[in-house]
Amino acid sequence: MLHDILMILLGLVIGLIIGFFVARTLMKKYMKKNPPINEEMIKALMMQMGRKPNQKQINQMMKNMNKYM
């Protein structure tokens, strides 16, 4: 009886660990393929704030965004 409960708990823990890493890998792959923000969005955002961005500023912001992904 105790052996069965331990096996079920061990299976759940292993399943959670494997599921976590699989989900993390899939999300990273999805984010690389479909980034949540691109250069055009950054440019539009800065224009709305009243700034005329140059390409260097846009590249810096994209680099910072990619650094945290």
MARMI-681806 format. One record per residue (C-alpha): x, y negated, z negated. Coordinates in Angstrom, 3 decimals. Example, Ala and Ser with C-alpha at 12.3 -4.5 7.8 and 13.67 -1.06 7.14 Angstrom:
<node><u>12.300</u><v>4.500</v><w>-7.800</w></node>
<node><u>13.670</u><v>1.060</v><w>-7.140</w></node>
REM end
This chain:
<node><u>0.000</u><v>0.000</v><w>0.000</w></node>
<node><u>2.683</u><v>-2.488</v><w>-1.005</w></node>
<node><u>4.773</u><v>-1.381</v><w>1.961</w></node>
<node><u>1.928</u><v>-2.161</v><w>4.356</w></node>
<node><u>1.414</u><v>-5.662</v><w>2.917</w></node>
<node><u>5.132</u><v>-6.422</v><w>3.146</w></node>
<node><u>5.240</u><v>-5.235</v><w>6.760</w></node>
<node><u>2.274</u><v>-7.474</v><w>7.648</w></node>
<node><u>3.879</u><v>-10.483</v><w>5.950</w></node>
<node><u>7.206</u><v>-9.777</v><w>7.640</w></node>
<node><u>5.457</u><v>-9.545</v><w>11.008</w></node>
<node><u>3.679</u><v>-12.852</v><w>10.412</w></node>
<node><u>6.891</u><v>-14.620</v><w>9.413</w></node>
<node><u>8.790</u><v>-13.277</v><w>12.418</w></node>
<node><u>5.881</u><v>-14.226</v><w>14.702</w></node>
<node><u>5.796</u><v>-17.761</v><w>13.330</w></node>
<node><u>9.526</u><v>-18.205</v><w>13.799</w></node>
<node><u>9.469</u><v>-16.886</v><w>17.361</w></node>
<node><u>6.359</u><v>-18.934</v><w>18.168</w></node>
<node><u>7.976</u><v>-22.107</v><w>16.847</w></node>
<node><u>11.062</u><v>-21.739</v><w>19.025</w></node>
<node><u>9.077</u><v>-20.774</v><w>22.125</w></node>
<node><u>6.740</u><v>-23.761</v><w>21.683</w></node>
<node><u>9.686</u><v>-26.113</v><w>21.102</w></node>
<node><u>11.442</u><v>-24.884</v><w>24.240</w></node>
<node><u>8.285</u><v>-25.250</v><w>26.336</w></node>
<node><u>7.660</u><v>-28.787</v><w>25.033</w></node>
<node><u>11.234</u><v>-29.859</v><w>25.796</w></node>
<node><u>10.931</u><v>-28.468</v><w>29.313</w></node>
<node><u>7.569</u><v>-30.242</v><w>29.800</w></node>
<node><u>8.942</u><v>-33.562</v><w>28.529</w></node>
<node><u>11.914</u><v>-33.400</v><w>30.887</w></node>
<node><u>9.622</u><v>-32.649</v><w>33.826</w></node>
<node><u>6.946</u><v>-35.220</v><w>32.860</w></node>
<node><u>8.560</u><v>-37.984</v><w>30.822</w></node>
<node><u>6.076</u><v>-39.989</v><w>28.784</w></node>
<node><u>7.516</u><v>-43.290</v><w>30.026</w></node>
<node><u>9.408</u><v>-44.271</v><w>33.157</w></node>
<node><u>11.195</u><v>-47.347</v><w>34.486</w></node>
<node><u>8.054</u><v>-48.838</v><w>35.993</w></node>
<node><u>6.237</u><v>-48.590</v><w>32.671</w></node>
<node><u>9.136</u><v>-50.270</v><w>30.853</w></node>
<node><u>9.205</u><v>-53.045</v><w>33.446</w></node>
<node><u>5.442</u><v>-53.602</v><w>33.145</w></node>
<node><u>5.650</u><v>-53.620</v><w>29.352</w></node>
<node><u>8.417</u><v>-56.208</v><w>29.319</w></node>
<node><u>6.548</u><v>-58.343</v><w>31.857</w></node>
<node><u>3.471</u><v>-58.281</v><w>29.600</w></node>
<node><u>5.634</u><v>-59.501</v><w>26.728</w></node>
<node><u>6.710</u><v>-62.460</v><w>28.865</w></node>
<node><u>10.198</u><v>-61.253</v><w>29.736</w></node>
<node><u>11.618</u><v>-60.707</v><w>33.184</w></node>
<node><u>13.754</u><v>-57.587</v><w>32.738</w></node>
<node><u>16.857</u><v>-56.972</v><w>34.787</w></node>
<node><u>17.988</u><v>-53.491</v><w>35.796</w></node>
<node><u>20.617</u><v>-53.339</v><w>33.036</w></node>
<node><u>17.973</u><v>-53.840</v><w>30.328</w></node>
<node><u>15.725</u><v>-51.217</v><w>31.889</w></node>
<node><u>18.623</u><v>-48.748</v><w>32.080</w></node>
<node><u>19.486</u><v>-49.389</v><w>28.423</w></node>
<node><u>15.913</u><v>-48.719</v><w>27.329</w></node>
<node><u>15.717</u><v>-45.534</v><w>29.427</w></node>
<node><u>19.011</u><v>-44.347</v><w>27.936</w></node>
<node><u>17.679</u><v>-44.952</v><w>24.428</w></node>
<node><u>14.445</u><v>-43.115</v><w>25.241</w></node>
<node><u>16.320</u><v>-40.105</v><w>26.640</w></node>
<node><u>18.657</u><v>-40.057</v><w>23.643</w></node>
<node><u>15.780</u><v>-39.229</v><w>21.292</w></node>
<node><u>14.190</u><v>-36.537</v><w>23.487</w></node>
REM end
